[in-house]
Structure formats: C-alpha cells, structure tokens
Amino acid sequence: MPLFTYKAVDGHGKNVVGRVEAVNVFDLEQRLARMGLDLVVGAPSTRKARFLGGRIPRQDLINFCFHLEQLAAAGVPVIEGLVDLRQSVENARFREVVSGLIESIEGGKNLSGALAEYPEVFSKVFVSLVRSGEQTGKLPEVLKSLTESLKWEDELAAQTKKLMMYPAFVGSIVLLVTFFLMIYLVPQMTGFIRNMGQDIPLQTRILIVVSDFFVNFWWAVLAAPFVAWFGLKFAMKNNPAVEYAVDRYKLTVPLIGPILRKIILSRFASSFAMMYSSGITVLDAIRSCEEIVGNKVLENALRSAGQQIADGKNMTAAFTDLNLFPALVIRMLRIGENTGGLDTALLNVSYFYNREVRESIGKVQAMIEPALTLVLGAILGWVMLAVLGPVYDAISKMKF
C-alpha cells in the first residue's frame, strides 16, 4: 500500500504533519477522518520516507509504555489510549508511528500486530512481550516491566556517556598537544639541535623521526582512526569470523571487558525473566534473547543452550556446559528451576549485575582520569627530555 505524506488539522485547529499508508488521496482523507483529523493536503511519498525523520528517543518509548500501562490498568481501551497519547507526543516521527498504530488497530489488528509493522522502533522482544501480555491478559504488567527495563537502559546509557565524557575531553587535549608539539615546536628545535655539532641522543633522534612523520603525513595520522574504524566495520559485516573475533575480544579487553559482560548478562537476565513471567516458553525466550545480547559469542552460546534444552537437558546443565556464564548465574538458574521461581531468580541476577555495573563504571572512571593525566605528562616529559637534554649537554661543556 502506498505511503502518503499529509498535512491535516485536528479538532483544536492545530496543524498535524505525518505519513500514513493509504490506497489513494480519498482513502487517506477517510483514514485521517477516523483519527479525528481534517486533511489539508496529501501526496504520495516513497516507502523509504517511512524510515526517515530521526531516531525515536528512548524517553519517548518510556512515556509510551508508561502511558499505555496506566490506561490499560484503568481499563481504558488501547485505541483510546493511543489517541490520547498522540496529542501529547512532541517528536514528529513518533507521532507518525502512533498514528500508524491507531490506523492499524482500527483496521482490525491487535496492538502487537500493529507494533510489528515498525521493527525499526519496536524490537522483536518488545513485540513478543506485548503479544504474550495480550494472550495472557497481563498487558499492564508487561508494559510496566517494559517501562522499568527501558528506564534501566536509559540510566545505563547515561552512566556510560558520563564515563566517556571525561576521557574523550582529556584524550582530545592530549591529541591536540601532541600535534602541536610534533608539528610546530619540535621542528623549531630540530634545526638548533642539529647545528650544535654534537652527537644527538637516541631519544632525541626518535623524537625527530616521529616529528618528521607527523609533519609529512599529518593527513594519514588524522585519517588512520577513521579508516581503521570503517575498515573493521566493513570486515565485520562481510566476514562472520571477524565479527566473532571482535566480539570475543570485547569480552576479554582489560577493565571494559568485564563491565560489558555484566551489562550483557544483566540484559539477558532481565529480558528472560520478563518473557518467562509473561508466559513465553523457555525456548522461545532464549531465541528472543539471542537477538538482544548484541555479542556473537554469547549469542552462539545461547543458541547452543537452546539446542541442548530442546534435546532434553535441563536449563542449568545446558548453561553449565557452555563455560561462559559465571557461577552466580548457574546457581540462580538451579535455584529457580528447583523452586519454580525462575523469573524471580533471574531478576535477582539482574539486580546484582546492575549494581555491579554501576560500581564498576565508577571505579573505571576513577582510574581513567589519572591514567590520562599520566599519559599527557609522559608525552610532555619525553619531549622536554629529548629537546632540552642536548641543549643542557652543550651548555655544560662550554668553558667560560
């Protein structure tokens, strides 16, 4: 069905701009009328335009889930909740998505079916949880769990951003200072040192070579990080072995690796607990978790565990055989299986790892600050020693 871009007016006289699928302009007008909008102008748009308009902020998704959860708990029909939500959404792209959801539900689809039409906004896990909530009559509980999960992800993103801000700032200062020293200051001193007519120390010769490289190939120094980044992304996209090796390295890199592993395990535990408590089977929950861990090593491990469980093994034994999950996860899985409270046990795992991630990020941030200061001091010290060393030697040999 073609996608139309429209400009309309709502019941309060407010202009509304968006996109919606329709057979023709007349059908577009009828669809907008059912949404309480009067068409001003509409024209066919490309299908590609549906995915344009910017990324949906996580805060909008949190408000979306919270709003629907409150209304669903109060017994308000979903369609009325979406209509009410559309009036308060400020993001034009998300307003378009909500309008599309309203149109799909009015066309006969349920909420999960309407959400599935926007995979770029709502993940498969999100849709699966909503579908399970609809089937079990626990939609308010599912939406509340999704709200808490999105809040945790937003908090984690804020902590990570805070962690990276200082290193990025100090790292930029280090790079700028290094470029200034190598491209301007050192070449100014090189001619003077060479004209002193004495043997140049090794550290000074190394500094001169490095400075000459910066002067002659400064463009290569600036381009190298970007070339390496895009080259690695291209290799990962076209070679699964490279992607697997990079993901394995991410889990083993000092300081950052353990934090990343904890983040992934926390995301797995909380998502699995939500799906399991919502009535989704263990195998379906594991298959869905494969898509959200974001790491090929753990994705393959979950796939292997799911296969073993399908073959008759219990969950604890399957995860133990992988040798990837720590003793805490295995112990909680065993307790959950024995007591029948697997979702509660995994939520405890998620809580533990959430706390560990916050503490670990704080520790790494405390270590990065002095480490970068030492790096900057070491570079300045090396330059000063290499430049002033020969000058001091020459002055000490003068006879007055």
C-alpha positions in Angstrom: 0.0 0.0 0.0 1.4 3.4 -0.9 2.7 5.8 1.8 1.2 9.3 1.8 2.6 12.4 3.4 -0.1 14.6 4.7 -0.8 17.9 6.5 -4.0 18.0 8.5 -5.8 19.9 11.2 -7.1 18.3 14.4 -10.2 19.2 16.4 -8.4 22.1 18.2 -7.2 23.7 15.0 -3.6 22.5 15.4 -1.6 21.6 12.3 -0.5 18.0 12.2 2.1 16.6 9.8 2.8 13.0 9.2 2.8 9.9 7.0 0.3 7.1 6.7 -0.5 4.3 4.3 -3.5 4.7 2.0 -4.8 3.4 -1.3 -5.3 7.0 -2.7 -6.0 10.5 -1.5 -9.7 9.8 -0.9 -8.7 6.8 1.2 -6.2 9.0 3.0 -8.9 11.5 3.8 -11.1 8.8 5.2 -8.4 7.3 7.4 -7.5 10.7 8.8 -11.1 11.5 9.5 -11.3 8.3 11.6 -8.3 9.7 13.5 -10.1 13.0 14.1 -8.1 14.9 11.6 -9.2 17.0 8.6 -6.9 16.6 5.5 -5.4 19.9 4.2 -3.0 18.4 1.6 -1.7 15.0 0.9 0.7 13.4 -1.6 2.3 10.0 -2.2 5.6 9.5 -0.5 8.4 7.0 -1.0 8.4 3.9 1.1 11.9 4.9 2.2 10.5 8.0 3.9 8.9 5.8 6.5 12.3 5.2 8.0 13.4 8.8 7.9 12.8 11.5 10.3 15.2 10.6 13.1 15.7 8.0 15.7 13.0 7.6 18.3 14.4 8.7 21.7 14.3 6.1 24.4 12.5 8.6 26.7 9.6 8.6 24.2 9.3 4.8 24.4 9.4 5.0 28.2 6.5 7.5 28.1 4.7 5.3 25.6 4.9 2.2 27.8 4.1 4.1 31.0 1.1 5.9 29.4 -0.4 2.7 28.0 0.3 0.7 31.2 -1.6 3.3 33.3 -4.6 3.4 30.9 -4.7 -0.4 30.4 -4.6 -0.9 34.2 -7.6 1.5 34.5 -9.5 -0.5 31.8 -9.2 2.2 29.1 -9.2 0.6 25.6 -5.8 0.6 23.8 -7.1 2.6 20.9 -8.3 5.4 23.2 -5.0 5.4 25.0 -3.1 5.8 21.7 -5.4 8.6 20.5 -4.8 10.4 23.8 -1.0 9.7 23.6 -0.8 11.1 20.1 -1.9 14.5 21.2 1.0 14.8 23.7 3.8 13.4 21.6 6.2 16.1 20.6 8.5 14.1 18.4 7.1 14.3 14.8 8.5 10.9 13.8 7.0 9.1 16.9 3.7 10.9 16.4 3.6 9.4 12.9 4.3 6.0 14.4 1.5 6.4 16.9 -0.9 7.5 14.1 0.1 4.4 12.2 -0.6 2.2 15.2 -4.1 3.8 15.6 -4.8 3.2 11.9 -3.7 -0.5 12.0 -5.7 -1.2 15.1 -8.8 0.4 13.6 -8.1 -1.8 10.6 -8.6 -4.9 12.8 -5.1 -5.6 14.1 -4.2 -6.1 17.8 -1.6 -4.0 19.5 1.3 -6.4 19.0 0.4 -6.8 15.3 0.4 -3.0 14.9 3.8 -2.7 16.7 5.3 -5.4 14.5 4.9 -3.1 11.5 7.5 -0.8 12.9 10.6 -3.0 13.6 12.9 0.0 13.4 11.1 1.3 16.5 9.9 -1.7 18.4 12.2 -4.7 18.7 11.1 -8.3 18.3 11.4 -8.9 22.1 9.2 -5.8 22.7 6.5 -7.2 20.3 6.8 -10.7 21.7 6.2 -9.5 25.2 3.2 -7.4 24.2 1.8 -10.3 22.3 2.2 -12.5 25.3 0.6 -9.9 27.6 -2.4 -9.7 25.2 -2.8 -13.5 25.2 -2.5 -14.0 29.0 -4.4 -10.9 30.0 -1.3 -9.4 31.7 -0.7 -6.5 29.3 -0.5 -3.8 32.1 2.1 -6.0 33.9 4.1 -6.5 30.7 4.0 -2.7 29.9 5.2 -2.0 33.4 8.1 -4.4 33.1 9.0 -2.8 29.7 8.9 0.6 31.3 11.3 -0.5 34.0 13.6 -2.2 31.5 13.7 0.9 29.3 14.4 3.1 32.3 17.4 0.9 33.2 18.7 1.0 29.7 18.4 4.8 29.8 20.1 5.0 33.1 22.9 2.7 31.9 23.3 4.8 28.7 23.6 8.0 30.8 26.2 6.4 33.1 28.2 5.2 30.0 28.0 8.7 28.5 29.2 10.2 31.8 32.1 7.7 31.8 33.2 8.6 28.3 32.9 12.4 28.5 36.0 13.0 30.6 38.3 10.5 28.7 37.0 12.0 25.4 37.8 15.5 26.6 41.2 14.7 28.0 42.0 12.5 25.1 41.3 15.3 22.7 43.5 17.6 24.7 46.3 15.0 24.6 46.0 14.7 20.8 45.9 18.4 20.3 49.0 18.9 22.5 50.8 16.1 20.7 50.1 17.5 17.3 51.3 21.0 18.4 54.5 19.6 19.8 55.2 17.3 16.8 54.2 19.7 14.0 55.3 23.1 15.4 57.5 23.0 18.5 59.8 20.1 17.7 60.6 21.2 14.1 61.6 24.6 15.5 64.1 23.0 17.9 65.4 20.3 15.5 67.5 22.8 13.4 69.0 24.3 16.5 69.9 20.8 17.9 71.5 19.6 14.7 73.6 22.8 14.4 75.1 22.3 17.8 77.6 19.9 16.1 77.4 17.1 18.7 76.1 13.6 18.9 72.3 13.5 19.2 70.9 11.2 21.9 68.7 8.2 20.9 65.6 9.6 22.5 66.1 12.9 20.5 66.6 11.0 17.2 63.4 9.1 17.8 61.5 12.3 18.6 62.9 13.9 15.4 61.7 10.9 13.3 58.3 10.9 14.9 58.0 14.7 14.3 59.1 14.4 10.7 56.4 11.7 10.2 53.7 14.0 11.7 54.8 16.9 9.5 54.9 14.9 6.3 52.0 12.6 6.9 49.7 14.5 9.2 46.8 13.7 7.0 47.5 10.0 7.4 47.6 10.3 11.2 44.2 12.1 11.2 42.7 9.6 8.7 44.1 6.4 10.2 41.5 6.1 13.1 38.6 6.6 10.7 40.0 4.3 8.1 40.6 1.6 10.7 37.1 2.0 12.2 35.2 1.8 8.9 37.5 -0.9 7.6 36.8 -3.0 10.7 33.1 -2.4 10.4 33.2 -3.5 6.8 35.2 -6.6 7.6 32.7 -7.5 10.5 29.8 -7.0 8.2 31.2 -9.2 5.4 33.1 -11.8 7.4 31.4 -13.5 10.4 34.7 -14.8 11.7 36.0 -11.3 12.1 32.8 -10.2 13.9 33.1 -13.2 16.2 36.7 -12.4 17.0 36.0 -8.8 17.7 33.1 -9.7 20.0 35.3 -12.2 21.8 37.9 -9.5 22.3 35.4 -7.1 23.7 34.7 -9.6 26.5 38.4 -10.0 27.3 39.7 -6.5 27.0 41.0 -5.2 30.4 38.7 -3.1 32.5 36.0 -2.7 29.8 35.5 -6.4 29.0 34.2 -7.4 32.5 31.8 -4.5 32.6 30.5 -5.3 29.1 30.0 -8.9 30.1 28.0 -7.8 33.2 25.9 -5.5 31.1 25.0 -8.2 28.6 24.2 -10.8 31.3 22.1 -8.3 33.1 20.2 -7.5 29.9 19.8 -11.3 29.3 18.6 -12.0 32.8 16.0 -9.2 33.0 14.7 -9.8 29.4 14.4 -13.6 30.0 12.7 -13.0 33.4 10.2 -10.6 31.7 9.4 -13.1 28.9 9.2 -16.1 31.2 6.9 -14.4 33.7 4.7 -13.2 30.8 4.1 -16.8 29.7 6.6 -17.2 26.9 8.3 -20.6 26.9 11.9 -21.1 27.8 13.0 -22.0 24.3 11.2 -19.0 22.8 12.6 -16.7 25.4 16.1 -18.0 24.7 15.7 -17.5 21.0 14.5 -13.9 21.6 17.4 -13.2 23.9 19.8 -14.3 21.2 18.8 -11.1 19.3 19.3 -8.6 22.2 22.6 -9.7 23.8 24.5 -7.8 21.0 27.5 -10.2 21.1 28.1 -13.1 18.8 30.0 -15.1 21.4 27.1 -15.1 23.8 24.6 -15.3 21.0 26.1 -18.5 19.9 26.3 -19.7 23.5 22.5 -19.1 23.9 21.8 -20.8 20.6 23.8 -23.9 21.8 22.0 -23.9 25.2 18.6 -23.7 23.5 19.5 -26.7 21.3 20.6 -28.7 24.3 17.4 -27.8 26.2 15.4 -28.8 23.1 17.3 -32.2 23.1 16.2 -32.9 26.7 18.7 -31.3 29.0 17.6 -29.1 31.9 18.4 -25.4 31.7 21.1 -25.5 34.5 23.1 -28.3 32.8 22.9 -26.6 29.4 24.3 -23.3 30.7 26.9 -25.1 32.8 28.3 -26.9 29.8 29.0 -23.7 27.9 31.6 -22.4 30.4 30.7 -18.8 29.6 28.3 -18.0 32.4 29.6 -17.3 35.9 28.8 -19.3 39.0 26.2 -16.8 40.1 24.0 -17.2 37.0 24.3 -21.0 37.2 23.4 -21.1 40.9 20.4 -18.8 40.4 19.2 -20.9 37.5 19.5 -24.0 39.6 17.5 -22.4 42.5 14.9 -21.1 40.1 14.4 -24.5 38.5 14.2 -26.3 41.8 11.7 -23.8 43.3 9.7 -23.0 40.2 10.6 -19.3 40.5 12.9 -19.0 37.6 11.8 -15.4 36.8 12.4 -14.3 40.4 15.8 -15.9 40.4 16.8 -14.2 37.2 15.5 -10.8 38.4 17.9 -11.2 41.4 20.7 -11.9 38.9 19.8 -8.7 37.0 19.7 -6.7 40.2 23.1 -7.9 41.3 24.7 -7.1 37.9 23.0 -3.7 37.7 24.7 -2.8 41.0 28.0 -4.3 39.8 27.9 -2.3 36.6 27.3 0.9 38.4 30.1 0.2 40.8 32.5 -0.9 38.1 31.8 2.2 35.9 32.6 4.4 38.9 35.9 2.5 39.5 36.9 2.7 35.9 36.1 6.4 35.7 38.3 7.0 38.8 41.2 5.1 37.1 40.9 6.7 33.7 41.3 10.2 34.9 44.7 9.9 36.5 45.8 7.4 33.7 45.2 10.0 31.0 46.9 12.7 33.1 49.9 10.4 33.3 49.9 9.8 29.6 49.9 13.6 28.9 52.6 14.1 31.5 54.7 11.3 29.9 54.4 12.8 26.4 55.4 16.2 27.7 58.3 14.8 29.7 59.6 12.8 26.8 59.6 15.9 24.5 61.2 18.1 27.2 63.9 15.5 27.9 64.6 14.9 24.2 64.7 18.6 23.3 66.4 20.1 26.4 68.8 17.2 27.0 71.1 18.0 24.1 70.9 21.7 24.9 71.8 21.1 28.5 74.7 18.9 27.5 76.0 21.6 25.1 75.8 24.3 27.8 77.5 22.0 30.4 80.5 21.6 28.0 81.0 25.3 27.4 84.1 26.8 29.0 83.6 30.3 30.5 
